Amino acid sequence: MNIVVLVKQVPDTWSERKLTDSDHTLDRESADAVLDEINERAVEEALLIKEAQGGEVTVVAMGPERATDAIRKALSMGADKAIHLSDEALHGSDAVQTARALAKVVGTVESVDLVIAGNEATDGRTGAVPAMLAEVLGLPQLTYARKVETDGSTIKVERETDAGIVHVEASLPAVVSVTEKINEPRYPSFKGIMAAKKKPVTVLSLADAGIDASEVGLANAGSKVVESAPKPPKQAGQRVTDEGSGGVQIVEFLAGQKLV
Ligand SMILES: Cc1cc2nc3c(=O)[nH]c(=O)nc-3n(C[C@H](O)[C@H](O)[C@H](O)COP(=O)(O)OP(=O)(O)OC[C@H]3O[C@@H](n4cnc5c(N)ncnc54)[C@H](O)[C@@H]3O)c2cc1C
């Protein structure tokens, strides 16, 4: 199995995230950056498939120079090699441009059987890139997978959404996106961390990947953030002290808010 995993470096959810004043894109420098947790699960699923079937796992990331740290984490978990699309001109790319650019990079990997992504990145949160990528590559898409089974030629997925669970099947090659229920990702071992330092990471510029600069970046994006404001601070809540009429007071409060 030749598996590609899409991994994204995102601001740590424990850091304060903010947008830049100049162009309203994410201020990546102001926050600690980590490999998105959902992508750790995507890497884990790829490693489980590789352990069962044999094969190779390539991680692909699009992001600034420091995304190398996220790539190394995926390699230290056990992925074999990585491709990093890194170019100043990518700044501000929207989901469509991101999907098209990632498709070009996936196209540089020979005979891909399976692409695994997270269902939604914790920063952009469009939850759209995997489906868009499948469309651009002309591959079946099996999104929101909470369980994946493959015999090397077909793939079966339990797809879970608010509407219920659907069993989906496709022949490979295909694109799968996984939810947080898929597995528990392994911790990189010391041996894995040391080995990751020697694993190959190919850094591609736009030109290397065959992407024209006019296809990416904020200036060419189909959508962009035009205005933003910080969330207002949380108001203090109303405290109800129960001196016999607590239940009535709560119902009155809820009725006042038109919640009951
Ligand atoms: C403040 C802010 C405003 C934004 N405004 C817009 C906007 O107006 N329009 C718009 O289209 N987008 C917008 N985005 C999205 C931004 O451009 C995204 O980072 C990018 O388009 C990818 O979308 P996503 O992160 O929502 O991916 P999702 O679709 O949520 O990610 C799903 C999965 O796709 C893969 N993936 C996604 N991005 C990458 C990557 N760079 N490298 C490797 N794998 C990846 C990962 O496996 C990920 O788990 C905004 C983001 C932010 C933070």
The ligand as a Gaussian input file, in Angstrom:
#p B3LYP/6-31G(d) Opt

LIG

0 1
 C       -8.646000      33.048000      10.113000
 C       -8.855000      32.185000       8.931000
 C       -9.651000      32.626000       7.916000
 C       -9.866000      31.836000       6.799000
 N      -10.656000      32.271000       5.809000
 C      -10.915000      31.471000       4.759000
 C      -11.781000      31.886000       3.728000
 O      -12.327000      32.978000       3.758000
 N      -12.007000      31.032000       2.703000
 C      -11.435000      29.797000       2.650000
 O      -11.680000      29.042000       1.705000
 N      -10.595000      29.379000       3.601000
 C      -10.326000      30.195000       4.655000
 N       -9.501000      29.781000       5.649000
 C       -8.957000      28.454000       5.521000
 C       -7.482000      28.493000       5.243000
 O       -7.191000      29.073000       4.052000
 C       -7.101000      27.068000       5.398000
 O       -5.976000      26.949000       6.209000
 C       -6.911000      26.263000       4.147000
 O       -7.743000      26.700000       3.130000
 C       -7.225000      24.794000       4.430000
 O       -8.533000      24.700000       4.898000
 P       -8.805000      24.153000       6.344000
 O       -7.676000      24.375000       7.242000
 O      -10.123000      24.658000       6.744000
 O       -8.848000      22.589000       6.032000
 P       -9.889000      21.473000       6.394000
 O      -10.667000      21.129000       5.179000
 O      -10.650000      21.797000       7.636000
 O       -8.809000      20.323000       6.719000
 C       -9.092000      18.944000       6.613000
 C       -7.802000      18.189000       6.408000
 O       -7.208000      18.559000       5.157000
 C       -5.776000      18.478000       5.276000
 N       -5.173000      19.792000       5.081000
 C       -5.759000      20.996000       5.121000
 N       -4.847000      21.974000       4.909000
 C       -3.652000      21.360000       4.769000
 C       -2.318000      21.802000       4.545000
 N       -2.021000      23.116000       4.442000
 N       -1.324000      20.882000       4.444000
 C       -1.617000      19.556000       4.546000
 N       -2.842000      19.072000       4.768000
 C       -3.855000      19.959000       4.859000
 C       -5.487000      17.954000       6.684000
 O       -5.432000      16.544000       6.662000
 C       -6.720000      18.420000       7.439000
 O       -6.897000      17.660000       8.636000
 C       -9.255000      30.564000       6.742000
 C       -8.444000      30.128000       7.780000
 C       -8.242000      30.914000       8.877000
 C       -7.377000      30.411000       9.987000

